Amino acid sequence: MPPTSLSLFDLTPGKVLLGRYEVRGPHRENGMAAAFTVIDTKASGQDRGRRELQAFPGSLFEDRDQSQSFAEQIRAWSEASAEVLLPLYEVSVLDDGAVLVVSEFPPGISLRAWRSAQGRMDVAPAVRLAIRILEGLEAAHRAGLAHGDIKPETIWCRDDGEGAVLVDAGITTSLWAAKHLGTRTALIGTPYYAPLEQFSGESPDEVSDLYNLATVMYELLTGALPWAGKGYIEVFQSKLQPGPPPMRQLAPHVEIPAELEAAIARALRGKRNERYPNAASMRSVLQGLSLAEPGRA
């Protein structure tokens, strides 16, 4: 019989959740949930059945109604289809309010792990990665969805930096909606990657997704974040400037084409109305660049 509540003993190797998902071990954490490698014991054919199961504890929500609302928001991601978005297999709410989300297993490693091992990314693969993600965001945004927290930890790729996918899609925005936070509240997201307006309480949306991604691109190309500061206030103050600092200021020995730097800088403007209005416009600009790939510094 499927469990009606969630305990640590349900997440140990060998345990079967929802009547079919056998826990193999922990995979990663995102701050709100623990993700586990599981095997779908009912998978057939050539499908090996490896999945990722995220367990959101009931304590994250005020009551079961909030858990149900969160689950419904996550299920909406099934409406968006793109290579960069991991398919969802199941979203279940247990009696104690815990939510279990089962998705396709992400390939490779996180972009954060890739950066730790490889350092900077060259121009051509960084642009390819961004275009691939933007294509997925177009599909999500058409369905009225926003990722809400794009950063190196939520982008996964193969060891060669290709084949990027997004994980944790919609968790930030779904939690925001489930808790009925309205359009303004405290910052939910990651300060370094969030636009200035989120610091004053605006909810994440499609334009903030583009700001997130542009910050990741800046970091990939230079090896440094555009925004200085060790805490919330310092990061906020850093973002008060009209745009990001010139890449040569933080990475003087790295050759970045001026047209690419300008394309990224537009998405990182302090004023929202000076940025790209949607993912399609940003993708179009990146695809229109004529870039020769410089070597690593």
N, C-alpha and C positions, 0 to 999 in steps of 0.2 A: 504494500500500500504506500503511495507517495507520502512524504512527510507533510505534516500540517504546520510545523514550526521548524526553525533552523537553529542548530547548535553547532559548536565547534566539532562535535563528534560526527556530524553529518558531512564534514568537509575533509575527512581523513581518507587517505588512499584506500580504495576498495569499496567505499560506500557508494550506493546507487541512489541518485536523486531523480525525482519525478518519474520513477519507474523505469528509467532507461539510460541515464547518464552516469557512468561509473567514474568516480573521481580518481585521477592518476597522480595529481599533486598540484601545488601552487604554481601559478604562472607569473602574475604581476599584481600590482595594486595601483589604484588611481586616486586614493585619498578618501573616497566614499564607499568603495567596494573592494573586495578581494576577488581576483580572477583565477580560475583553476583550469587546468587541462583535464578534459573529460573525454570519455569514449562513448559514443552513442551505440549502445549494445543492440539497437534495432536497425542500424544502418545496413544496407544491403548493396550488392553489386560491387563496383569498383571503388565506391566511397569507403574509405578506411574508417570513417566515423569519428575522427578527432575533431573536437569542438572546444570552444572557450566558454566557460560558464562563469558569469559574474554574480556574486551574491551580495545584495544590498540588505543590510540588517533592518529589522522592523524599527529599531530605535532611531533610524534616520528620519522617520515620518511621525507625525503627531497622532495619526490613527490609520485604520485600514483604508478609509476612503482616500486619504492622501496616497497610500501605496497603490491603490487601484488607478488613481489619476496618473501617477508616475508611470505605471505599466502601460496605460493607454497611450501616453505620449511617446514612449519608447517604441511601441508597436507601430506607430505611424511611420517609422523609418522603413518599414517594409514597402511603402509606396514609392520610395526613391530607389531607382536601380542604376548603378554605375559600378565600373570595375573597382573603383577606389573605396566603395562602401561595402562592408562585410555583410553578407546576408544574415538575417535573423531566422532562427529555427523555432524558438519558443520564448515566451515571456509569461511567467507564472507568479501569482501572488499567493503566499502561504497564509494560513489562518492568523499567524502572529504578526502579519504585515510585512514580512520579509519578501523581497522580490528577487526572483531568479531569472537571469537573461542568458539565453544560449545563442551563440553566434558561430559563424565559421571561424576557424582558428587563424589568427593573423600570421602572415608569413614572416620569416626572418627575425629581425631585431628592431627595436625602437630606433628612431633617428637620433635620439640622445645617446644610445649605446653606439650607434654608427659613428657619431661625431667623436665620442671618447676614443674610439679605436682608430679612426681615419683622419680626424682633424677637419679641415675645410673641405668643401665640395667644389669641384670645378664648375665653371659657368654652365656648360651645356647640360650636364646631368641635373644641376640645380633647377634650371629653367624647365627641363622635361618633367621633373618632379612636381613643380608648381603647376604646370599646365594640366597634368593628370589630376591633381587635387582639385583644381578649379573646375574641371569637367564634372567631377563628382559633386562639387558644391552647387553647380548649376542645376543638377537633377534634384538635389535636396531642397534648394531654395524655391524651385518651381512647385514643389510639394508643400511649401509653407514651412519648411524646417530649417533650423540653423544648428550647426555643430555646437558652438558656444565656447570651445576651449581648445582650439588648435595650437599645438606646441610640439616640440620634439618628442615628448613622451607619448603623444597621441597619433603620431605618424610612424608607421612601421614599414620597413622595406627589406629587400633582400640584402645580402652582404655586399653586393656590388652597388648598392644605392638605388637600384631600379625597382619597379613593381610596387610603388608606394600604395598603402591603404590607410584609411582613417579608423582608429578605434575610439571607443567611448563616445560615439556620435550621439548627440542629443542629450547626454546625461545632465550636463549643466543646465540647458534650457528646459528640460523636462522636470528637473527638480524645482526650478524657479516657478514653473507653471503649477506643479503639484502643490507647492506650499502657498499658492495664491499670493505671490509677492507683488503682483501687479507689474507696472512698468518701471517702478523705481524702488530700489532697496539698497542694501549694502552690496559691495562688489562680490559677485560670484564668478569665479574664473581665476586666471593666473595673472597677477599684476604686470609682469614684464611683457606679456603678450596682449593684454587687454587695451583697447583704445581709451582715450582720456574720458569720454563720456560715461564709461562704465564705472569710473571712480566716483562719479556723482550719483550713481544708482540706476542708470539706464540698463535695461535688459539686453543680453547678447542678441544679435540679429545677423542678417547676411552681410552687412557692411563690416561688422566687428569680426566676422569670419575672415574677411579679406585682410583686415589689419593684422589679425593673428598670423595668417600665412605670410604676409610681407615681412613681419618681424622674424619669422623662421628663416625666410630667404636671406635677409640681411645677416643673420647669425651664421647661416651655412656658408655664405660667400666670404665673410670677413673673419670668422672665428670669434666674433664678439657681439654681444647684444648692443643695440643702438641706445638703450636707456640705462643710465647709471643709477646707482643706489642699492642699498642693502635691505631697505625696509619699504613698507607701503608708502610712507610720506615722501621719502627720497625719490622713489620711482615716479610717484605722481608729479613731483616738482620737475623731474627730468622731462616728462612728457608735455610740460607747459610750453615748450618751444614750438615754433611753427611747423617744424619737420625734424627728421632725424639728422644727426651729425653726418658730415661727409664721410663716406667709407674710408677714404685715405687717411682721415684723422685717427681712426681706430685700427686701421690695417694699412700702414704706409707702404708696405712692401708687396701688397696684393694688387694685381691688375684687374680691375672691374670695368667693363665697357660703360662709358658714360650714359648711353641710352638705357642700359639695364638698370643702372643706379637710379636714373630719373624715374623709370617705371615703378621701381620698388618704393621710392620716396613718395610718389603720389599716393600710394595706399597707406602711407604712414603720416600723412598730414594731420596736424593737430585738430583742424576744423573738419568736421564730418563732411560738409558739403563740398570740400575740395578733393575728396577721395573718389575712387571708382564707385559708381552707383550700383554695380552688380558684378557677379563673377564673370559673366560673358564679356564685359568690357575690359576687365583686367586680363583675361585669357587672350583676347584679341590683340591687345598691345604686346604681350609677351610673344605671341606667335608671329607678330610682325617684325620682331627684331632680327637684324642680320648680325649674328654673333659668331665670332671666331673664338674658339675655346682656348684661353691662355693656360699655360702650365701652372702648376702649384708654385706658390712662393717658397 
